[in-house]
Amino acid sequence: MKFSLVVPVYNRPEELDELLESLKGQVYNAPFEVVVVEDGSQRDSASVVQAYASHLDIQYFTKPNTGPGDSRNYGMRKASGDYFLLVDSDCILPPDYLQIVRDALLADPADCFGGRDAGHPSFSPIQQAISFTMTSPLTTGGIRGRKKAQRNFQPRSFNMGLSRRAFEASGGFGSIHPGEDPDLSLRLLQAGFQLKYIPEAVVFHKRRIDFKSFYRQVKKFGMTRPILNRWHPGTARITYWFPTLFCAGLLFALLLPLFWQHPLSWAPLAFAGAYLLALFFAAWATYGSVYIALLSLPAALIQFAGYGWGFLKSTSLLTFSGKKPQELFPGLFFKA
């Protein structure tokens, strides 16, 4: 069982350096290789890769910018392993990551698998807050952070594994981004491949470094989900509407006291306040920092607002415009 770690990188040499340092420190006694694919970056990572050439079995390829999905496909075609481990360049791996994945596959083989993500003590307070809202059971991120096995688990490409057999049979990732990872997972599931959740296989994922870029990211997540629902009938869930409904409910709670002069008019706002208070204490308990707990509140609201608006917009346009997703949202699709 040989692992090939495939890492697409775009203008992130500093973060790639941290990832490669964590790979250098793996407590793992079997051979593995690292395939870095530079996806048309203006700030390349050649010098970073060169610094680890004597410590890791590493290959470095450059190509025009065609998106992370196509870059992963490119890397898997160049790789020599039996299993491809896909991680983002802004991740850090614990020292026992490779051993945990190997043990899990030996105990229960699978063609597609993945784990969860978490914050790292070295992350900035905003990154910690974003990590909390993306992984907390109190938000929609609970799916990505839970420790128990999940039904219909769809691995995410920041922490995803794929057998060579599954890659060759599926053709790898499509051109949509984000959303290329659940799309591939659903296609593999439909083709009869075994998907596996490995809760112990944790990566520390930096995500976005400020709230503005975080909003853009989660809005795109919301926009791609209705497209995936259309491509894969039967996969839609009522839970995908929760961020939209939460935002609508919060707006209703804020406006109700202005139009209904009654003590009960404050009840919806009180419920919203109680929810935010619960988020605050959960984040405080998780990180032991009042500052990070305070930052988690706008992070959660940004997550709900971005995803909720993106989901509503995409659902409406797909339903009533009669146009294809590529025509409606060209910014969500890369051309290989």
C-alpha positions in Angstrom: 0.0 0.0 0.0 1.8 3.1 -1.2 0.4 6.6 -0.6 0.8 9.5 -3.0 -0.1 12.8 -1.4 -1.4 15.2 -4.1 -1.3 18.9 -3.3 -2.6 21.6 -5.6 -1.2 25.0 -4.8 -2.1 28.5 -6.0 0.0 31.5 -4.7 0.6 29.9 -1.3 4.3 29.0 -0.9 4.3 29.9 2.8 1.4 27.6 3.6 2.9 24.8 1.5 6.1 25.1 3.5 4.1 24.4 6.7 2.3 21.4 5.1 5.6 19.9 3.9 7.2 20.4 7.3 4.3 18.4 8.8 4.8 15.7 6.2 8.5 15.6 7.0 7.6 14.9 10.6 5.3 11.9 9.9 5.8 8.9 12.2 5.5 6.4 9.4 7.8 3.7 8.4 6.5 2.9 4.8 7.4 4.8 1.6 5.2 7.6 0.4 5.5 10.3 -2.2 4.4 13.9 -2.4 3.1 15.4 -5.7 2.9 19.2 -5.7 1.0 20.8 -8.7 1.5 24.5 -9.2 -1.8 25.7 -10.7 -0.7 28.8 -12.7 0.6 30.7 -9.6 2.2 34.1 -9.8 4.1 33.3 -6.6 5.5 29.8 -7.2 6.6 27.3 -4.7 9.7 26.0 -6.5 12.2 27.1 -3.8 9.9 25.7 -1.0 9.7 22.3 -2.7 13.5 22.3 -3.3 14.1 22.8 0.4 12.4 19.5 1.1 13.9 17.5 -1.8 16.4 15.7 0.5 13.8 14.9 3.1 10.7 13.8 1.1 10.1 11.8 -2.1 8.6 14.8 -3.8 7.7 15.8 -7.4 6.9 19.3 -8.5 4.8 20.2 -11.6 3.7 23.5 -13.1 0.7 24.0 -15.3 -1.7 26.8 -16.4 -4.5 27.7 -14.0 -7.4 25.3 -14.5 -8.6 25.0 -10.9 -7.9 22.7 -8.0 -10.0 19.8 -9.3 -8.2 19.5 -12.6 -4.9 20.1 -10.8 -5.6 17.1 -8.5 -6.5 15.0 -11.6 -3.2 16.1 -13.1 -1.3 15.1 -10.0 -3.0 11.7 -9.7 -2.1 10.9 -13.3 1.6 11.7 -12.5 1.6 9.9 -9.1 2.7 6.2 -8.6 0.8 5.3 -5.5 -2.0 2.8 -5.0 -3.9 5.4 -3.0 -4.0 9.1 -3.5 -4.3 11.3 -0.4 -5.6 14.7 -1.3 -4.9 17.7 1.0 -5.1 21.4 0.5 -1.9 23.5 0.7 -3.3 25.4 3.7 -3.5 22.2 5.9 -1.1 20.9 8.5 -1.1 17.1 9.2 -0.6 15.6 12.7 2.5 13.3 12.9 0.4 10.1 13.0 -1.9 11.0 10.1 -0.5 8.5 7.5 -0.3 5.7 10.0 -3.9 6.3 11.1 -5.1 6.2 7.4 -3.1 3.0 6.7 -4.4 1.2 9.8 -8.0 2.2 8.9 -7.7 0.9 5.4 -6.1 -2.4 6.4 -8.9 -3.0 8.9 -11.7 -2.0 6.5 -10.7 -1.3 2.9 -12.5 1.5 0.9 -12.0 3.2 -2.5 -12.9 6.7 -1.3 -12.4 8.0 2.3 -11.8 11.0 4.3 -11.8 12.6 7.8 -12.6 15.8 9.6 -10.7 19.0 10.1 -9.9 21.1 13.2 -8.2 24.3 14.2 -4.5 24.4 15.2 -3.0 26.4 18.1 -0.8 28.3 15.7 -3.8 29.7 13.8 -4.9 33.3 14.2 -7.9 34.1 16.3 -10.1 34.7 13.2 -9.0 31.4 11.7 -9.8 29.7 15.0 -13.3 31.3 15.0 -13.9 30.3 11.4 -12.7 26.8 12.2 -15.2 26.6 15.1 -18.2 27.7 13.1 -17.3 25.3 10.2 -17.0 22.3 12.5 -19.3 23.0 15.5 -22.5 20.8 15.9 -24.3 24.1 16.8 -23.8 25.2 13.2 -24.1 23.6 9.8 -20.4 22.7 10.2 -21.3 19.9 12.6 -21.3 17.5 9.7 -17.6 18.2 9.1 -16.4 18.1 12.7 -18.2 15.2 14.3 -16.3 12.2 15.5 -19.0 9.5 14.9 -19.5 7.8 11.6 -22.0 9.4 9.3 -24.6 8.1 6.9 -24.0 9.3 3.3 -20.6 10.8 4.2 -19.1 12.8 1.4 -15.3 13.3 1.8 -14.0 16.8 1.2 -10.8 17.4 -0.8 -8.9 19.1 2.0 -8.8 15.6 3.6 -9.8 13.0 1.1 -8.4 9.7 -0.1 -9.0 7.9 -3.4 -7.8 4.5 -4.7 -6.2 4.4 -8.1 -9.1 2.1 -9.2 -11.7 4.6 -8.2 -9.9 7.5 -9.9 -9.5 5.6 -13.2 -13.1 4.5 -13.2 -14.5 7.9 -12.4 -12.2 10.2 -14.3 -11.6 12.2 -11.1 -12.9 15.6 -10.3 -15.2 17.7 -12.6 -14.8 21.3 -13.5 -17.1 22.8 -10.9 -15.5 24.6 -7.9 -16.3 24.5 -5.1 -18.4 21.4 -5.0 -16.1 19.1 -7.0 -15.5 16.9 -4.0 -19.1 16.0 -3.1 -19.8 15.6 -6.9 -17.0 13.0 -7.1 -18.1 11.3 -3.9 -21.7 11.0 -5.2 -20.6 9.7 -8.6 -18.4 7.0 -6.9 -21.3 6.0 -4.6 -23.6 5.7 -7.5 -21.0 3.5 -9.3 -20.9 1.1 -6.3 -17.6 2.1 -4.7 -17.2 1.9 -0.9 -16.9 5.3 0.9 -15.5 5.4 4.4 -15.3 8.0 7.2 -12.1 7.9 9.3 -12.8 10.2 12.3 -9.3 9.8 13.7 -7.8 11.1 10.4 -7.8 14.8 11.4 -6.1 17.7 9.5 -5.6 21.2 10.7 -7.2 23.4 8.1 -6.5 27.1 8.0 -9.4 28.1 5.7 -9.8 31.9 5.2 -7.8 34.5 7.0 -10.5 37.2 7.2 -14.3 37.5 7.3 -14.6 39.0 3.8 -12.9 36.1 2.0 -14.8 33.7 4.3 -18.1 35.2 3.2 -17.2 34.8 -0.5 -16.2 31.2 0.2 -19.4 30.1 2.0 -21.5 32.0 -0.5 -20.0 29.8 -3.3 -20.7 26.7 -1.1 -24.3 27.7 -1.0 -24.5 28.4 -4.7 -23.0 25.0 -5.7 -25.3 22.8 -3.5 -28.5 23.3 -5.6 -26.4 22.5 -8.7 -25.3 19.2 -7.1 -28.8 18.5 -6.1 -29.9 18.8 -9.7 -27.0 16.7 -11.0 -27.6 14.0 -8.3 -31.4 13.5 -7.9 -32.4 12.3 -4.5 -29.5 13.9 -2.6 -31.3 17.1 -1.6 -31.8 17.5 2.2 -34.1 19.9 4.1 -31.0 20.8 6.2 -29.5 22.7 3.2 -32.3 25.3 3.7 -31.4 25.9 7.4 -29.0 28.8 6.8 -31.5 30.6 4.6 -34.4 30.0 7.1 -32.2 31.1 9.9 -31.4 34.4 8.2 -35.1 35.0 7.4 -36.0 34.2 11.0 -33.4 36.6 12.3 -34.6 39.4 10.1 -38.2 38.6 11.2 -37.1 38.7 14.9 -35.5 42.1 14.4 -38.5 43.7 12.6 -41.3 42.2 14.6 -41.0 44.6 17.6 -41.2 47.5 15.2 -44.6 46.5 13.8 -46.2 44.7 16.8 -46.2 46.5 20.1 -46.6 43.6 22.4 -44.3 41.9 25.0 -44.3 38.6 23.0 -42.9 40.4 20.0 -39.5 40.1 21.6 -39.7 36.3 22.0 -38.1 35.5 18.6 -35.2 37.9 19.3 -34.7 36.3 22.7 -34.5 32.9 21.1 -31.9 34.2 18.6 -29.9 35.7 21.5 -30.0 32.5 23.4 -28.6 30.6 20.4 -25.8 33.1 20.0 -25.0 32.9 23.7 -24.8 29.1 23.4 -22.4 29.5 20.5 -20.3 31.9 22.5 -20.0 29.5 25.5 -19.3 26.5 23.2 -16.5 28.4 21.5 -15.1 29.6 24.8 -15.1 26.0 26.1 -13.4 24.8 22.9 -10.6 27.3 22.8 -10.5 28.8 26.3 -10.5 32.3 24.9 -13.1 34.9 25.3 -11.8 36.8 22.3 -12.1 33.8 20.0 -15.6 33.1 21.4 -16.6 36.7 20.6 -15.2 36.3 17.0 -17.1 33.1 16.6 -20.4 35.1 16.7 -19.8 37.1 13.5 -18.2 34.1 11.9 -21.4 32.1 12.5 -23.6 34.9 11.2 -21.4 35.3 8.1 -21.5 31.5 7.5 -25.4 31.6 7.6 -25.7 34.7 5.6 -23.2 33.7 2.9 -24.4 30.2 2.5 -28.1 31.1 2.9 -28.0 33.8 0.3 -26.0 31.8 -2.2 -28.3 28.8 -1.8 -31.5 30.9 -2.2 -30.1 32.7 -5.3 -28.9 29.5 -7.0 -32.1 27.6 -6.3 -34.2 30.5 -7.6 -32.2 31.0 -10.8 -32.0 27.2 -11.5 -35.7 26.8 -11.0 -37.0 29.8 -13.0 -34.4 30.8 -15.6 -34.4 27.6 -17.6 -30.6 28.0 -18.1 -27.8 25.6 -17.4 -25.6 26.1 -14.3 -22.6 26.9 -16.5 -24.5 29.7 -18.2 -25.8 31.1 -14.9 -22.7 30.8 -12.8 -19.6 30.8 -15.1 -17.4 31.8 -12.2 -18.1 28.4 -10.5 -16.6 26.4 -13.4 -13.0 26.1 -14.6 -12.0 25.3 -18.2 -9.4 22.6 -18.4 
